Amino acid sequence: MFYTKYMKKIVLISLLFIAESAYCQELSHVTFSGGATLSFFSFRTDQDIFIRISDEGKVQEWGTDPGPGRYYYDPRKLQPYLGRVEYFGQEYDSVFRGKVKSIGTCTFTYYDKYETASKIGKLKTIGRIAIDYYDNYEDAAFRGKLKFAGNVLFSYYSSFENEAFRGKLKSVNNNSITYYSTFDEKASTGKLKSIGSSEYIWFPSYDRYRGGLKSGPITQVINNITYTIM
């Protein structure tokens, strides 16, 4: 009886540890600026720190939610994180020097100089999540861009697509993202047309609000990922 209770406790602790570790792997936000350009992907750590990275694997910024839930609706500003942040020092290879080593309990690793050129110096892991990129032999429009973040797959429009959205984010797993082409109204060209089932309409060139968002959600959550237009 004691052995059974002991084993159940061990299993419960293990599951809690796995859940906590997985939380550090959470892609929380995909954010666009001007309704057209991908600004960053945000990952949320187990300490509720948001880490922003570009589509080419560069750590841009980090911080905490400036107020209860405010980051989900206005991700422009982060509250500075006042905890421990470490960087790779001079004792490390030049590929790593000066890069972020850890933020709180979340650690970072990077691809070394022996990797293919499209990966050298880029983020390899965020906490327990593995990061991978499109390789040198792949289409020039998305070569070197983020391909996987754990089990999340990113795709981009190829160099054969319309120039208004060539190289732009096409999907996050099975969630599709579309844009207006050069054949559409000038003020809408290159801007978001849809994210998932939500459609976006922009004010036309002749309107006083030219290029501004006319209809469509500024923030929406799809499969636990928040998509925001700044």
Secondary structure, DSSP 8 states (H G I E B T S, - for coil): -HHHHHHHHHHHHHHHHHHHHHHTTEEEEEEEETTTEEEEEEEE-TTSEEEEE-TTS-EEEEEE-SSTTHHHH-TT--B---S-EEE--TTS-TTTTTSEEEETTEEEEE--TTS-TTTTTSEEEETTEEEEE--TTS-TTTTTSEEEETTEEEEE--TTS-TTTTTSEEEETTEEEEE--TTS-GGGTTSEEEETTEE-EE--TTSTTTTSEEES-SEEEETTEEEEE-
